[in-house]
Amino acid sequence: MAAILFPVFAQAKDAAKKTQSISNLKQTGTSVAIYNADYDDVMPPSAYFVGLGTLNQVHSVYDALQPYMKNKQILVSPADGQGQSWKDRLNALGLNPMPNGIERASYIPNLGLFGENLCGFKTAKTPVVNATALETQTDTIMFFDGYIRRAIPTLDYFTFMGMARHADGLVINFADTHAKFFRATAVNGIAKDIPTPTGSRAPVYYSWRRDAVNCGTSALCKTEGTLQSVPIAPTGFTLDGVTGPYNDLHGIPGSNITDSEDTASCP
């Protein structure tokens, strides 16, 4: 009897966590919408420097949204314990979070959608995006269940990875603020009818590949340890004959921002 009931209880517990995570990301999406209303419909930047030199403080999208959330716990998935330490990731690069800022999070921003200016640390930056200029808000990923690689060499998009935190899938919200659960295999179908511009580095806007070498028999990495093991180069796996990172949930359908947040050179 116990052998029958325990898996059922585990599934019910995960379903409850998934529902709470959907609520978290729905509230996060609403916070972005309120932020946009205050800033002429311009999306908040994913990160920018407040002080270079001895401070090296990074103001993140998490910090930008906090005045509208008024609850830091919204950014932590109930399936992710205390959440990942954003502070540790920054400190390892010689950077620091804002005083009293967000230190832990479970959800990853789409680094193509949220502008970024870390010039002085990187050689390129992302321009800010106007929400009304998006070709499709319902198909543009905003935040997703994810994992930030430890000991990362840079803050590039391929070190901010999607994570199948619930069974074989994850929770995603979109630029129109709606949030829902997706099987990892269904990520490849998001915005699949919107062609990328000729010459794009990524042939599709969002993708998820399998890695049987590092992720086990299911070829789907479900733990931090296995996600640490997959190559973090922008290429390395093949899906339908196309190479790329293990997964890529960054980009803006209908634009030339496909797989990378770096689209403009720093001054």
N, C-alpha and C positions, 0 to 999 in steps of 0.2 A: 504493500500500500504506500509506504514512504517513497519507494522508488518511482511510483506513479505521481504522487502529489508534489514532491519537491521540485521537479521541472516545471510543473504548472504554477507553483508559487513563485518561482524565479521569473517566469514569463510575465506573470501578473505584476510583479514588482518592477520589472523593466518597463512594462507598458505604462505604469504610473509615472516613472521617471521621464519617459518619453513625452508624455502629456504635459508634464511640468516644464520640460525643456521647450516644447512648442510654445507654451505660454511665455516663457522667458524671452524667446526670440520675437514673439509677437510684440511684447512690450518694448523690446529693443528697436524694432522697426518703427513703432509709434514714436519713440524718442527721436529717431532720425527725422521723421516727418515734422515734428515740432521744431527741432533744430533748424531744418531747412526753411521753415516759415519765418524764423528770426533772422536768417542770413540770405535772403533773396533767392531761395531755392537752391543754394549751392551746398553740395554735400560736404560734410566735415572731412578734414584731411586725416589720413590714417596715422601720420606721424610727422612732426616737425620739431626742429630744435628751438628751445626757449633760450638756452645759454650755452655757447660753445666755450672751450677752454676747460677750466677746472670743474664747471658744473655739468656740462654735457647732458642737460636735462631734455628728455623727450616727452613732448605733449602728444599723447596718442588719441585715437578716435574714442577709446574707452573714457578718457578724461573729458573729451569734448561733450560726450553724451551724459556724463554723470549728473550734471545739474538738472537734466530732464528726467532721468531715471530716479534719482534720489535713493538708490538702493544698489550697492555694489554687488550684492549677492545675485542679482539678475544675470550677471555676466558669467556666473559659475553654473555649469550643468549639474543636476543632482546625480548624474552618473559619473561625475569626475572628481569625487571627493572634495578636497579643498580647492580644486582648480589648479591650473598650471601657473607657475611663478613667472609673470611677465618681468618682474623686477630682476630675477636671477638671469633671465635671458639678456636683458639690457646690460646688467653689471658685467657679464662675461665679455661684452664688447666694449667695456670702458664707458658705458652710458648709464644714465640714471633716470628713474621715473620721476614724475612731478612730486613735490612734497604733498603728502596726504592724497596722492593720486591712486589710480587703480594699480594694484600689485598682482592680482590673480584674475585669470579669465579662462574660459573653456571654449569660447566662440571666436572664430577667426574672421576678420573683415576681408572682403574682396578687395585686394590691393590694386586692382585696376579701376574700381569704382571710387574709392576714397583717395583723394589726392595725397601726395607725399612730397615733402621737401626736407631731405636730410643732406643737403649739399654741405660739403666739408667732411662728410663721412662716406658718401657715395658720389659717383660722377654724373648721375642722371636723376631726374625727378619725375613725378607724376603731376600733370596739371589738374586743377580742381575741376569737378564735373557738375554741370547744372542738371538737376533731376528732371526738369521738363524737356531737356534735350535728348533724353534716353529714348531709343527707338521702341523699346518694349520694357516697361517696368515689371511686368508679371514674369518675365523670363530673365531678369537681371539679378543675379545672386548678390545679396548684401552681406549676411553673416552665415556661418555654418559651423557645425560641430567639428572641431579640429584640434590639431596638435602642432605646437611650435617646437621645432627641433632644438635640442640642447646643444651647447657648444657650437652654435651655428657661426659660420664665417662671415655671413652678411645677413641683412634683413631682406633678402630677395624672396620673390613669391614662392619658389619651390622649396623653401624651408618652412612655409606656413601651409601645412597639409590638412586635407580632409581626413577625418577619423570616423570609422564605422563604430560609433559608441553604443548603438542600440542594435543588438543582434547583427544583421548584415547591412545596416543602414545608418543614416544620420539625419539630423534635423537641419533644415535650411530655411532662411527667410529671404524675401525678395524686396526689390525697390518699391513695390506697391504696399509693403509692410506685411503681407500675408506670410505665414510660416507653415511648414508641413514636413512630414517624414518622407524620406526617399531611400529606397534601396540603393546601395552603392552602384549597382549595375544600371540603375535608371538615370544616374547623373549624366551619362553620355547622351541622353535624350533631351536634356534641357537646352532650349534654343537651337535644337538640331535643324530646324527649317530656316534658320537665318545664316546665309553664307558669309564666310569671312572674306575680307578684301584680298584681292590678288597679291601674292607676295607675303602674306601673313606667316609668321613663324609657327603659329598653331593653326591647323586646318579646321578645328572646331573650337567653339568658345569654352566649353567645359568638358572635361574628360576624366575618366578613372580607369587605370590599367590594373592588371593583376600581376603579382610577383610571387610565384610559387617558391622561388629560391629563398627569399627572406621572410615570407609571410606564412609558410606552411601549406598544408594540403588544400586549404580553401583558397589560397593565393590572395587572401584579403587580410591585410594587417589590422588587428583589432586591439593591440596593446602598444604602449609607449615603446617598449623594447623592440618590437618588430618594426615600428615606424622609424626608430633610430637607425635601423639596419639598412633600409632601402637607400639606394644612391640618391644624392640630393642635387646632382647635376641637372640642368634643364632638359637633357636627353638621357635616355637609358633604357626605356621600355618600348615595346611595340604593341600597338593596338590597331587592328585592321590595316596593318602595313605601315603605320605612321609611328614614328618614335617621339618620345616626350617624357616628362617626369612621371612618377608613380601616379599622382593625381594632380589636377589643376582646376581649381574652382575660382580662378581670378580672370576677370575680363568683362567687357561690356558688349553684349550682342548688338550688332549693327554698326560697330565702330572699328577703328584699327587697333584698339586695345584688346588684344586677344589673350596672351599668356603672361605678359610682363607688366609690372607697374611702372617701369622706366620708359618713358616716351619722349622726354625732352632733356637736353643737356643742361647741366648746371651752369650758371653764369661764371 
